[in-house]
Amino acid sequence: MKKTVLIADTELDLEMQVDHLPKGNEDMPAIRKSSARISGLGWWISNVFHVLDFPVEWLAMVGSGDYGDTVYETLKAANVSLPSRSEAVAGCTWTFMDGKGNVSGMSAPGAEYEVPVSRLRNIKAEDVRCSILAGTMLDGSTRDDVLSSLRKLKNLIFIPLGRGSVQEKGTLGVIFDAHPITILREEELSLITGEEKDLKAAANALSDRTHNAVLVTMNSGEVYIFDGSEGSVVSIGINPADDGSGAFETFCGAFAAARAAGLSIPGSVYFGRDFMQYAFRGQFSEADQKAVKDALVERIMSDHKKPKANLS
C-alpha cells in the first residue's frame, strides 16, 4: 500500500478549566483545574493511522526543551510514526474551557510549525497515495517549501484549522490550485468565502474554486458534504467542535485513512463516523482495533456496490 504524507503539527496543550472564558483586556479567570495533553492535528491523525496499521510519513518537527521532550517521548511510547526533531525551541498551546463546554485558546508558536525540508524534498510522487496538509503549517518559515511541493502530494486533503481565513490570497490560491478536498468547520467556511448566511452557497463557492469536494462539520453533530454538484448531510453523532475530545481531528484522520483505502467521499465520511464510536476511550484495546478494521472492510465492500461520486 502506498503511503500517506502527513504535514501537520503536534505540541503540548495546557488545558485550563475556568468559570468563564477570558475576554479582551480582562485578567485571567480563576483556573479550577488544569492538565497537560499532547495535541495538534498530526497527533490525532497519526493515532488513527497507527490503529489501522496504515503507512504514513509524518513530515513535522518536534522542538527542543521540556515541552518538546515530553511530546517526543509520548510519541515514541505510542508507537506512532515519528516526526523529526529540531534544535529550535518547542512551543505550546493553551485551551480554556468553561463549564458549558465553550472553548477558546492561544498559542506560543515554536518549531512545531516547521517541516523537515530534506525529507519533504525526498518524497516521490509515485510513492504517495494520499496527502494531508494542516493550515497551521502555513505559519512556519518552511511554508514556501510546502507550497512548492504540492505537485507531489497526490489526493490532497486540506484542513485549514482556522488559518485559511488569515492567509494571503496567493497562499490559498496555490493550495486551491492543487484541487484539495477541504475539511473545515462551518464558521470557518463563512470567513474564507465571505458567505455568512448560506452554508450551501459557501460550500458551493469553495468547491467551484478547488474543483473538489468540501466537507463542513457543524455544531449540530452533522457533516455537510458538497461534491461539486449536490449537497448531502450525514449525522456523525458527536459534535466535532468539542475541542476537549479531539473529535474534529479524529474525524479528519479517519476520513483521510478511508480515502487512502480507496473509499468514496461519502463512504469515507461514514467510516469517520464508524471510527469515532471507538475514538474517545483514552487508549485503544485490541477489540477496538479489530472493530475499526472490520468497519473499514465493511465500508469498502458496501462502497464498491454503489455508483461512484462525481469527484474523487
Disulfide bonds with the S-S distance in Angstrom:
none
